[in-house]
């Protein structure tokens, strides 16, 4: 397996763990670097409205 293959595999194995993926750059030979687009970050969650929360709790009862 070549360096490009290692980079691809690391991205797959550590998917969702941005710091681990970028930290792996330490072990790569000169001239190689793993970069990630900013959109890999999960989208911010929408706050739950009070009424939605009450409806959910009532369904569980």
CNS distance restraints for C-alpha pairs under 8 A (distance, minus, plus):
assign (resid   1 and name CA) (resid   5 and name CA) 5.83 0.50 0.50
assign (resid   1 and name CA) (resid   6 and name CA) 6.80 0.50 0.50
assign (resid   2 and name CA) (resid   6 and name CA) 6.38 0.50 0.50
assign (resid   3 and name CA) (resid   7 and name CA) 6.26 0.50 0.50
assign (resid   3 and name CA) (resid  28 and name CA) 7.70 0.50 0.50
assign (resid   3 and name CA) (resid  32 and name CA) 7.97 0.50 0.50
assign (resid   4 and name CA) (resid   8 and name CA) 6.32 0.50 0.50
assign (resid   5 and name CA) (resid   9 and name CA) 6.15 0.50 0.50
assign (resid   6 and name CA) (resid  10 and name CA) 6.07 0.50 0.50
assign (resid   7 and name CA) (resid  11 and name CA) 6.27 0.50 0.50
assign (resid   7 and name CA) (resid  34 and name CA) 6.71 0.50 0.50
assign (resid   8 and name CA) (resid  12 and name CA) 6.42 0.50 0.50
assign (resid   9 and name CA) (resid  13 and name CA) 6.09 0.50 0.50
assign (resid  10 and name CA) (resid  14 and name CA) 5.95 0.50 0.50
assign (resid  10 and name CA) (resid  21 and name CA) 6.61 0.50 0.50
assign (resid  10 and name CA) (resid  24 and name CA) 7.99 0.50 0.50
assign (resid  11 and name CA) (resid  15 and name CA) 5.61 0.50 0.50
assign (resid  11 and name CA) (resid  21 and name CA) 6.23 0.50 0.50
assign (resid  14 and name CA) (resid  18 and name CA) 7.53 0.50 0.50
assign (resid  14 and name CA) (resid  20 and name CA) 6.64 0.50 0.50
assign (resid  14 and name CA) (resid  21 and name CA) 6.10 0.50 0.50
assign (resid  15 and name CA) (resid  21 and name CA) 7.73 0.50 0.50
assign (resid  16 and name CA) (resid  40 and name CA) 7.65 0.50 0.50
assign (resid  17 and name CA) (resid  21 and name CA) 6.47 0.50 0.50
assign (resid  18 and name CA) (resid  22 and name CA) 6.19 0.50 0.50
assign (resid  19 and name CA) (resid  23 and name CA) 5.82 0.50 0.50
assign (resid  20 and name CA) (resid  24 and name CA) 6.33 0.50 0.50
assign (resid  21 and name CA) (resid  25 and name CA) 7.60 0.50 0.50
assign (resid  21 and name CA) (resid  34 and name CA) 7.33 0.50 0.50
assign (resid  22 and name CA) (resid  34 and name CA) 6.20 0.50 0.50
assign (resid  22 and name CA) (resid  35 and name CA) 7.01 0.50 0.50
assign (resid  22 and name CA) (resid  36 and name CA) 7.94 0.50 0.50
assign (resid  24 and name CA) (resid  28 and name CA) 7.07 0.50 0.50
assign (resid  24 and name CA) (resid  34 and name CA) 7.75 0.50 0.50
assign (resid  25 and name CA) (resid  32 and name CA) 7.73 0.50 0.50
assign (resid  25 and name CA) (resid  33 and name CA) 5.62 0.50 0.50
assign (resid  25 and name CA) (resid  34 and name CA) 6.11 0.50 0.50
assign (resid  28 and name CA) (resid  32 and name CA) 6.11 0.50 0.50
assign (resid  28 and name CA) (resid  33 and name CA) 6.92 0.50 0.50
assign (resid  36 and name CA) (resid  40 and name CA) 7.10 0.50 0.50
assign (resid  48 and name CA) (resid  52 and name CA) 6.52 0.50 0.50
assign (resid  48 and name CA) (resid  53 and name CA) 6.64 0.50 0.50
assign (resid  49 and name CA) (resid  53 and name CA) 6.40 0.50 0.50
assign (resid  50 and name CA) (resid  54 and name CA) 6.30 0.50 0.50
assign (resid  51 and name CA) (resid  55 and name CA) 6.15 0.50 0.50
assign (resid  52 and name CA) (resid  56 and name CA) 6.18 0.50 0.50
assign (resid  53 and name CA) (resid  57 and name CA) 6.25 0.50 0.50
assign (resid  54 and name CA) (resid  58 and name CA) 6.13 0.50 0.50
assign (resid  55 and name CA) (resid  59 and name CA) 6.25 0.50 0.50
assign (resid  56 and name CA) (resid  60 and name CA) 6.51 0.50 0.50
assign (resid  57 and name CA) (resid  61 and name CA) 6.49 0.50 0.50
